[in-house]
């Protein structure tokens, strides 16, 4: 009887250990379901419908609150897994806050001051409290040093990048970042090259974070345009845009106005001009 009991305990322990090891990765599936159900092909969000059925979003936000690369580094051993966590967290926390304050015309209306949405509201990740600015600047920019995050973190505004309908994971992060960079750079609302006036107009995200992009181009030693920011854009530009950029001579650079209108499915979208 004693042997039988010990054997049973050993089997149970092995099962528990196996289950724990299997569950050590982070499950982004609830967030993926949110994106596929409530984000349109045009990357607009149905916030009203999500507010009525937020079970998956709540489940995911709760999971983010329990574990993070800071609190459980063993669960996020690679750069890809860390990027996936913080990109998804930024977007999920943003969406959660918007539906908590729905209806709203802009995230700048959430909070006491126009930009307090980013630096005053705090969200729980791995048991610690962070603002969206913390997530973007401390983790994604400073720690992970990834300029392409500017094409995938979305602050629920028209001039933000298009919200992708697929959750980031350790396995797909590089593919999604690369695709997002090429898409964003070549969208007409984000890049306009005027050869006659020797001028380039870019999305304001490029000028907001100019050094992130310029530093990356410098590190690669890429200088086909002779302007660090435009050299970065050249990396992801289409062949047509590359040729146009290369034809310029010390071009002037300006940016489009930033449209802070909410990216709701029923709200007007911005053209960037």
C-alpha positions as CSV (number, residue, x, y, z in Angstrom):
1,X,0.0,0.0,0.0
2,X,2.8,2.4,0.9
3,X,4.7,1.6,-2.3
4,X,1.5,2.2,-4.3
5,X,0.9,5.6,-2.5
6,X,4.5,6.7,-3.2
7,X,4.1,5.7,-6.8
8,X,0.9,7.7,-7.1
9,X,2.6,10.8,-5.5
10,X,5.5,10.4,-7.9
11,X,3.2,10.3,-10.9
12,X,1.2,13.3,-9.7
13,X,4.4,15.3,-9.1
14,X,5.7,14.4,-12.6
15,X,2.4,15.6,-14.1
16,X,2.4,18.8,-12.1
17,X,6.0,19.5,-13.1
18,X,5.3,18.7,-16.7
19,X,2.2,21.0,-16.7
20,X,4.2,23.8,-15.1
21,X,7.0,23.5,-17.6
22,X,4.5,23.5,-20.5
23,X,2.7,26.5,-19.1
24,X,5.9,28.5,-18.6
25,X,5.4,30.4,-21.8
26,X,2.9,33.3,-22.0
27,X,-0.5,32.8,-23.6
28,X,-1.4,35.6,-26.0
29,X,-4.4,33.7,-27.4
30,X,-7.1,35.8,-25.6
31,X,-5.5,39.0,-27.1
32,X,-5.4,37.4,-30.5
33,X,-9.1,36.7,-30.3
34,X,-9.8,40.3,-29.3
35,X,-7.9,41.6,-32.3
36,X,-9.6,39.2,-34.8
37,X,-13.1,39.9,-33.4
38,X,-13.1,43.7,-32.8
39,X,-10.5,45.1,-35.3
40,X,-11.5,45.5,-38.9
41,X,-9.5,44.7,-42.0
42,X,-8.9,48.5,-42.2
43,X,-7.5,48.4,-38.6
44,X,-10.4,50.3,-37.1
45,X,-11.7,49.2,-33.7
46,X,-15.3,48.5,-32.7
47,X,-15.0,49.9,-29.2
48,X,-18.7,49.8,-28.4
49,X,-19.0,46.1,-29.3
50,X,-15.8,45.3,-27.3
51,X,-17.2,47.2,-24.3
52,X,-20.2,44.9,-24.4
53,X,-18.1,41.8,-24.6
54,X,-14.7,42.3,-22.9
55,X,-14.2,38.9,-21.4
56,X,-11.2,38.0,-23.5
57,X,-9.6,41.4,-23.0
58,X,-10.2,41.3,-19.3
59,X,-8.7,37.8,-19.2
60,X,-5.6,39.0,-21.0
61,X,-5.1,42.1,-19.0
62,X,-5.4,39.9,-15.8
63,X,-2.7,37.6,-17.2
64,X,-0.5,40.6,-18.0
65,X,-0.9,41.8,-14.4
66,X,0.2,38.4,-13.1
67,X,3.4,37.9,-15.1
68,X,5.9,40.0,-17.0
69,X,9.5,39.8,-18.2
70,X,10.5,41.7,-15.1
71,X,8.6,39.6,-12.5
72,X,9.1,36.2,-14.3
73,X,12.2,36.5,-16.5
74,X,12.4,32.7,-16.9
75,X,9.1,32.8,-18.9
76,X,10.5,35.4,-21.3
77,X,14.0,34.1,-22.2
78,X,14.4,35.7,-25.6
79,X,14.3,39.2,-27.0
80,X,11.3,38.1,-29.2
81,X,9.3,36.9,-26.2
82,X,10.0,40.2,-24.4
83,X,9.1,42.4,-27.4
84,X,5.9,40.4,-27.9
85,X,4.9,40.9,-24.3
86,X,5.4,44.6,-24.1
87,X,4.0,45.4,-27.5
88,X,0.8,43.5,-26.8
89,X,0.7,45.0,-23.3
90,X,0.9,48.5,-24.6
91,X,-1.9,47.9,-27.1
92,X,-4.1,45.9,-24.7
93,X,-3.8,48.4,-21.9
94,X,-4.7,51.2,-24.3
95,X,-7.8,49.4,-25.6
96,X,-8.8,48.6,-22.0
97,X,-8.6,52.2,-21.0
98,X,-10.5,53.4,-24.0
99,X,-13.5,51.2,-23.4
100,X,-13.4,52.1,-19.7
101,X,-13.9,55.8,-20.8
102,X,-16.1,55.0,-23.8
103,X,-17.5,57.0,-25.6
104,X,-14.5,59.3,-26.2
105,X,-13.4,61.3,-29.2
106,X,-9.7,61.1,-28.4
107,X,-7.3,59.6,-25.8
108,X,-6.3,63.2,-25.1
109,X,-9.7,63.6,-23.5
110,X,-8.9,60.8,-21.0
111,X,-7.3,62.4,-17.9
112,X,-6.9,65.9,-16.6
113,X,-4.4,67.1,-19.1
114,X,-4.1,66.4,-22.9
115,X,-1.3,63.8,-22.6
116,X,-1.9,62.5,-19.1
117,X,-3.3,59.3,-20.7
118,X,0.3,58.4,-21.4
119,X,2.1,59.5,-18.2
120,X,-0.5,59.4,-15.4
121,X,-2.6,56.3,-16.0
122,X,-1.0,53.2,-14.6
123,X,-1.5,49.6,-15.5
124,X,-0.4,46.4,-13.7
125,X,2.2,44.2,-15.4
126,X,3.8,41.4,-13.4
127,X,2.5,42.9,-10.2
128,X,4.1,46.3,-10.8
129,X,2.4,49.5,-12.0
130,X,3.5,51.2,-15.2
131,X,2.4,54.0,-17.5
132,X,2.3,53.7,-21.2
133,X,5.3,55.9,-21.3
134,X,7.1,53.5,-19.0
135,X,6.4,50.6,-21.4
136,X,7.4,52.5,-24.5
137,X,10.4,54.3,-23.3
138,X,11.9,52.1,-20.5
139,X,11.3,48.7,-22.0
140,X,10.7,48.9,-25.8
141,X,13.0,51.8,-26.6
142,X,15.7,51.9,-23.9
143,X,16.0,48.2,-22.9
144,X,15.1,46.4,-26.1
145,X,16.2,49.2,-28.5
146,X,13.8,48.4,-31.3
147,X,12.8,51.3,-33.5
148,X,10.2,49.3,-35.4
149,X,8.0,49.3,-32.3
150,X,6.9,52.8,-33.5
151,X,5.1,51.0,-36.3
152,X,3.1,48.6,-34.1
153,X,2.3,50.2,-30.7
154,X,-1.1,52.0,-31.2
155,X,-2.5,54.7,-28.9
156,X,-6.0,54.5,-30.3
157,X,-5.5,57.5,-32.6
158,X,-5.9,58.0,-36.3
159,X,-2.3,59.0,-37.0
160,X,-1.0,55.9,-35.1
161,X,0.1,52.9,-37.0
162,X,-2.5,50.5,-38.2
163,X,-3.5,48.0,-35.4
164,X,-2.6,44.6,-36.6
165,X,-5.2,41.8,-36.3
166,X,-2.7,39.3,-35.0
167,X,-1.1,39.1,-31.5
168,X,2.6,39.2,-31.3
169,X,4.3,36.0,-30.1
170,X,7.9,34.9,-29.6
171,X,7.7,33.1,-33.0
172,X,6.1,35.8,-35.1
173,X,7.6,39.1,-33.7
174,X,10.3,39.5,-36.3
175,X,7.9,38.9,-39.2
176,X,5.2,41.3,-37.9
177,X,7.7,44.0,-37.1
178,X,9.3,43.8,-40.6
179,X,5.9,43.8,-42.3
180,X,4.7,46.7,-40.2
181,X,7.8,48.8,-41.0
182,X,7.4,48.3,-44.7
183,X,3.7,49.0,-44.7
184,X,3.9,52.1,-42.5
185,X,6.8,53.6,-44.5
186,X,5.1,53.2,-47.8
187,X,1.6,54.4,-46.8
188,X,0.8,57.7,-48.6
189,X,-0.4,59.2,-45.4
190,X,3.1,58.7,-43.9
191,X,5.4,59.5,-46.8
192,X,5.3,62.1,-49.6
193,X,8.3,62.8,-51.7
194,X,8.2,66.0,-53.8
195,X,11.2,66.0,-56.2
196,X,10.4,69.5,-57.7
197,X,10.5,71.2,-54.3
198,X,13.3,68.8,-53.0
199,X,11.2,68.1,-49.9
200,X,9.9,65.0,-48.0
201,X,6.9,65.0,-45.8
202,X,6.7,62.2,-43.3
203,X,4.4,60.9,-40.5
204,X,5.0,62.9,-37.3
205,X,6.0,59.6,-35.6
206,X,9.3,59.9,-37.5
207,X,10.0,63.3,-36.2
208,X,8.7,62.5,-32.7
209,X,11.4,59.7,-32.5
210,X,13.9,61.0,-35.0
211,X,17.0,59.8,-33.1
212,X,15.7,56.2,-32.8
213,X,15.5,55.9,-36.5
214,X,18.6,57.9,-37.3
215,X,20.8,56.0,-34.8
216,X,19.7,52.7,-36.4
217,X,20.6,53.9,-39.9
218,X,24.0,55.1,-38.6
219,X,24.7,51.8,-37.0
220,X,24.0,50.0,-40.2
221,X,26.2,52.4,-42.1
222,X,23.4,53.1,-44.5
223,X,23.5,56.6,-46.1
224,X,21.9,56.4,-49.6
225,X,20.1,59.8,-49.1
226,X,22.6,61.6,-46.8
227,X,20.0,62.4,-44.2
228,X,19.9,60.0,-41.2
229,X,16.1,59.9,-40.9
230,X,15.5,59.5,-44.6
231,X,18.3,56.9,-44.7
232,X,16.2,54.8,-42.3
233,X,13.1,55.3,-44.3
234,X,15.0,54.2,-47.4
235,X,15.7,50.8,-45.8
236,X,12.0,50.0,-45.9
237,X,10.9,52.0,-48.8
238,X,9.6,50.6,-52.1
239,X,11.8,50.6,-55.1
240,X,9.9,53.6,-56.5
241,X,10.3,55.5,-53.2
242,X,14.0,54.6,-52.9
243,X,14.7,56.0,-56.4
244,X,12.8,59.2,-55.5
245,X,14.7,59.6,-52.3
246,X,18.1,59.0,-54.0
247,X,17.3,61.7,-56.5
248,X,17.0,64.5,-53.9
249,X,19.8,66.8,-52.9
250,X,20.0,67.7,-49.2
251,X,16.2,67.7,-49.0
252,X,14.0,69.5,-46.5
253,X,11.9,67.4,-44.2
254,X,8.6,68.3,-42.6
255,X,5.8,66.3,-41.1
256,X,2.1,65.8,-41.5
257,X,-0.3,67.1,-38.8
258,X,-1.0,64.5,-36.1
259,X,-4.6,63.4,-35.9
260,X,-5.6,62.4,-32.4
261,X,-9.1,61.4,-33.3
262,X,-10.0,58.0,-31.9
263,X,-9.5,55.1,-34.4
264,X,-13.1,53.8,-33.9
265,X,-14.9,51.9,-36.6
266,X,-17.6,54.6,-36.8
267,X,-15.2,57.6,-36.6
268,X,-13.7,59.3,-39.6
269,X,-10.2,58.1,-40.5
270,X,-7.3,60.5,-41.2
271,X,-5.6,60.8,-44.5
272,X,-2.5,62.2,-42.8
273,X,-2.7,65.5,-44.8
